[in-house]
Amino acid sequence: MSATTEQDNWRHCSKCFGLWWNGSPTNGVCPAGGAHDGTGSRSWNYYLPANPAEHL
């Protein structure tokens, strides 16, 4: 069993109120239209648990 690690660079979208990974060249497609919007008071750098060994 491997240890759980963290992946950072997750942001809060002020349009759809979801999280998206901000490590891509674009902000991705937002279900509320256009690209995700990382502006606003809640768009901190969120760290989510990740277990890379599960994807091998």
Backbone as CSV, one residue per row, in Angstrom:
resi,resn,N_x,N_y,N_z,CA_x,CA_y,CA_z,C_x,C_y,C_z
1,MET,0.842,-1.171,0.000,0.000,0.000,0.000,0.891,1.238,0.000
2,SER,0.657,2.145,-0.923,1.477,3.338,-1.019,0.845,4.498,-0.248
3,ALA,1.677,5.439,0.091,1.207,6.598,0.835,0.452,7.553,-0.091
4,THR,-0.526,8.195,0.477,-1.271,9.198,-0.268,-0.453,10.481,-0.318
5,THR,-0.386,11.078,-1.472,0.316,12.344,-1.646,-0.711,13.424,-1.949
6,GLU,-0.237,14.607,-2.212,-1.127,15.712,-2.540,-0.800,16.266,-3.917
7,GLN,-1.820,16.764,-4.592,-1.634,17.458,-5.862,-2.167,18.873,-5.673
8,ASP,-1.326,19.847,-5.957,-1.769,21.228,-5.810,-2.214,21.798,-7.144
9,ASN,-2.499,23.068,-7.158,-2.896,23.815,-8.346,-4.352,23.591,-8.734
10,TRP,-5.190,23.226,-7.771,-6.638,23.161,-7.984,-7.224,24.506,-7.598
11,ARG,-8.127,25.020,-8.406,-8.720,26.334,-8.186,-10.246,26.242,-8.154
12,HIS,-10.852,27.227,-7.518,-12.314,27.332,-7.424,-12.799,28.250,-8.543
13,CYS,-13.812,27.815,-9.274,-14.377,28.616,-10.360,-15.504,29.477,-9.806
14,SER,-15.428,30.780,-10.047,-16.461,31.683,-9.545,-17.737,31.635,-10.381
15,LYS,-17.711,30.910,-11.521,-18.917,30.788,-12.351,-19.703,29.517,-12.035
16,CYS,-19.035,28.357,-11.980,-19.741,27.084,-11.757,-19.583,26.581,-10.325
17,PHE,-18.725,27.240,-9.532,-18.478,26.903,-8.125,-17.846,25.526,-7.934
18,GLY,-17.216,25.015,-8.982,-16.513,23.740,-8.903,-15.012,23.977,-8.844
19,LEU,-14.267,22.885,-8.716,-12.812,22.954,-8.757,-12.322,22.459,-10.106
20,TRP,-11.271,23.070,-10.599,-10.619,22.577,-11.806,-9.125,22.657,-11.587
21,TRP,-8.390,21.795,-12.312,-6.938,21.764,-12.178,-6.350,22.846,-13.066
22,ASN,-5.576,23.735,-12.473,-5.030,24.893,-13.159,-3.629,24.636,-13.700
23,GLY,-3.252,23.380,-13.892,-1.923,23.051,-14.384,-1.860,22.838,-15.883
24,SER,-2.944,23.102,-16.585,-2.980,22.978,-18.044,-2.786,24.351,-18.681
25,PRO,-2.460,24.395,-19.970,-2.284,25.686,-20.642,-3.558,26.543,-20.660
26,THR,-4.724,25.905,-20.600,-5.990,26.648,-20.584,-6.731,26.329,-19.284
27,ASN,-7.754,27.073,-18.995,-8.548,26.847,-17.789,-9.653,25.813,-17.986
28,GLY,-9.688,25.159,-19.106,-10.691,24.131,-19.352,-12.058,24.725,-19.658
29,VAL,-13.007,23.861,-19.979,-14.353,24.282,-20.333,-15.228,24.260,-19.086
30,CYS,-15.841,25.384,-18.788,-16.708,25.521,-17.617,-18.142,25.144,-18.012
31,PRO,-18.849,24.363,-17.188,-20.238,24.036,-17.506,-21.143,25.270,-17.532
32,ALA,-20.699,26.375,-16.923,-21.486,27.608,-16.929,-21.211,28.447,-18.181
33,GLY,-20.315,27.962,-19.047,-20.005,28.652,-20.300,-18.605,29.232,-20.320
34,GLY,-17.936,29.071,-21.436,-16.581,29.584,-21.595,-15.573,28.799,-20.779
35,ALA,-14.531,29.482,-20.345,-13.480,28.861,-19.534,-13.773,29.091,-18.059
36,HIS,-13.202,28.251,-17.197,-13.330,28.455,-15.762,-12.746,29.811,-15.387
37,ASP,-13.294,30.434,-14.348,-12.865,31.754,-13.901,-12.265,31.643,-12.510
38,GLY,-10.965,31.870,-12.401,-10.272,31.735,-11.133,-10.168,33.021,-10.335
39,THR,-10.933,34.032,-10.697,-10.905,35.267,-9.923,-11.876,35.165,-8.758
40,GLY,-11.655,35.949,-7.761,-12.556,35.959,-6.614,-11.863,35.512,-5.345
41,SER,-12.565,35.649,-4.247,-11.976,35.414,-2.933,-11.792,33.941,-2.583
42,ARG,-12.409,33.020,-3.305,-12.302,31.594,-2.978,-11.320,30.830,-3.845
43,SER,-10.685,31.476,-4.787,-9.816,30.757,-5.699,-8.397,30.639,-5.159
44,TRP,-8.259,29.986,-4.031,-6.954,29.707,-3.441,-6.319,28.535,-4.169
45,ASN,-5.124,28.195,-3.780,-4.439,27.019,-4.308,-4.839,25.830,-3.428
46,TYR,-5.792,25.049,-3.877,-6.266,23.894,-3.120,-5.345,22.696,-3.357
47,TYR,-5.131,21.914,-2.315,-4.356,20.669,-2.385,-5.329,19.515,-2.204
48,LEU,-5.372,18.604,-3.169,-6.264,17.444,-3.083,-5.435,16.178,-2.901
49,PRO,-5.955,15.209,-2.132,-5.227,13.959,-1.972,-5.145,13.199,-3.295
50,ALA,-4.017,12.582,-3.535,-3.812,11.803,-4.752,-3.007,10.553,-4.417
51,ASN,-3.303,9.493,-5.109,-2.557,8.255,-4.938,-2.112,7.781,-6.316
52,PRO,-0.950,8.253,-6.784,-0.493,7.921,-8.133,-0.357,6.425,-8.387
53,ALA,-0.107,5.616,-7.378,0.055,4.179,-7.573,-1.231,3.518,-8.060
54,GLU,-2.375,4.104,-7.780,-3.653,3.539,-8.230,-3.830,3.651,-9.728
55,HIS,-3.050,4.494,-10.378,-3.204,4.724,-11.812,-2.150,4.002,-12.646
56,LEU,-1.394,3.129,-12.049,-0.354,2.398,-12.786,-0.920,1.194,-13.475
